[in-house]
Amino acid sequence: MLFETKFFLIVGAILLAAGVQLGALGAHALTQSLSASALQGWNFAVQFQFYHALGLILIGILLQLLGNKTPLKWAGWIMLAGIFLFSGSIYVTAL
């Protein structure tokens, strides 16, 4: 199994679990301390993280099925960077 295959599967699963935790944090702990627009941004970042973590897992599965495909690897790395840059910046802005 390729390094990227394992990596994308594991990191995708970790990001999904983190998304559940961050969603719960937003729904329970941050409702009193964030404005409505900041909370809406937080929820959008969680949703974005979920979808792209699922995409990362799908890329890991496709790499396993199709073999060493460079465009898939690039897509995975770019998607991972997008999760951290986009969702991460929204989380920081909301706080």
C-alpha positions, 0 to 999 in steps of 0.5 A, a space after each residue: 500500500 502506498 504511503 499516500 493511500 494510508 496517509 489520506 485514509 488515516 488523516 481523513 478519518 482523524 479530520 472527520 473525528 475532529 469535525 465531530 468534536 469541533 461541531 459539538 464545541 460550536 453547538 454547546 460551548 461556543 453558543 454563548 460566547 460567539 455572535 450569530 455570524 461567527 457561529 454561522 461561520 464556525 458551522 460552515 467551516 465544520 461542514 467544509 471540513 466534513 465534506 473534504 475529509 470524506 473526499 480525502 478518504 475517497 482519494 485514499 480508496 481510489 489510490 488503493 484501487 487504481 494504483 499510483 496515480 500522480 493526479 490523485 496524489 496531487 488532489 489529495 495534498 491540495 485538498 488537505 492543504 485546503 482543509 487546513 487553510 480554509 477551515 482553519 482560517 474560519 475557525 480562527 476568525 470566528 474565535 
